[in-house]
Amino acid sequence: MRTILLLFASNIFMTFAWYYHLKHEGWPLWKAILISWLIAFIEYCLAVPANRLGHSAGFSLFQLKIIQEFITLLVFGVFAVFVMKEAFHWRYLVSFAFLLGAVYFMFTKRFG
């Protein structure tokens, strides 16, 4: 559970680092880069322990990656709609459903 919470927190910071500067087009590029790097530093301080804890708890690298990608898209979806005011389309829900299928297949033991 700590792995999941740390990955959520790290993805919140990384989403802001990668995209928040787009809301501030008037910023000079150096400022956007510097602020993004400072935010990304916090993300790494959360992501590295998340992955180390998850791996030592028995998650494979593939499982950690698929968890991270799914969380990334959840966080990004909320960020895009509520922070950046982007429109949400039904196709995004279908895409998320397919990703849930990927998570299911990653963690199921039935297929071998």
N, C-alpha and C positions, 0 to 999 in steps of 0.2 A: 504493500500500500504506500510506503514511503517513496518507492520508486515512481509510482504513478503521480503522486502529489508533487514531487520534485520536477518531474517531466512537465506537468501542467504549468508550474511556476516558471520553469525555464522557457517554455514555449510562449508564454505571455510576454516575457522580456524580449525574446528573439523576434516575435512578430512586430513589436513596437520598434525594435532596432532596424528591421528591414523595411518597414512600410510607413511609419509615422511621419517621417520627414516629407513624404509626398503630400501631406496635408499643409506643409509649410514651404510652398514653392519659392517663397521669397528668401529663404535661407541661402546663403552662399554654400557652394558644394563642400568646402572645407568644414563648415559648421555642421552640416548634415552628417558628414563622415565621422567627425569627432564625437558628436552626440550618439550616433549609432554604435560606434565602437565602445563607448562607455556603457551603454545599455547592454551590448553583447557580452561585455566582461561579466556582468552579473549573471547573464544567461549561462555562461560557461561555468561559473561557480556553482550553479544548480544542476546543470546537465551532467557534468563529470561525476559528481557523487551519485546522481540518479542511476547512471549506467553502471557504476562500480557496485552499488548496492544491489541493483537488479541482477547483474551477472553473478554476484556471489550468492544471491538468493535462488539461483537456478534458472533464470531466463537465459535463453540462447541469444546470440547476437542478432539473429534474424527476428526473434520475438521482440527484443528491445527496439529494433528498428521499426517494425510494423506498429508497435505501441506508440512510438514517438511520432510516426507519420500520421496516425489516426488522431492523436491529440493535437498535432499541428493544424490539421484541417478543422477540427472543432474550434480551436482557439482563433484561427484565422477567420472562420465564418462569422463568429461573434464580433470580432474586431472589425471586419469589413462592413458589416451591417450597422453596428452601433457606434463605432468611432469614425469610420471613413464615410458612412452614410451611403454605401453602395446598395443597389437593388439586389434582392435575393430572388432567384429563379427556381422553379421546380426541378430543373435539371441538376441543380446542386444537391438537392435531396436524394435524387437517384444516384448521383455519384457517391455520396456519403453511404448510401445503402450498399453499393458495391464494395466500398472499403470495409464496411462491417463484415461483409462476406469474406474479405481477405483476412480480417482478424480472426474470424471463426475458423477458417482453414489453417491458419498459422498455429492455433492452439488446440485443435482437435487431434485426438490420437487415432481416430477411426481410419484415417487414410494413409497411415503408415510410416 
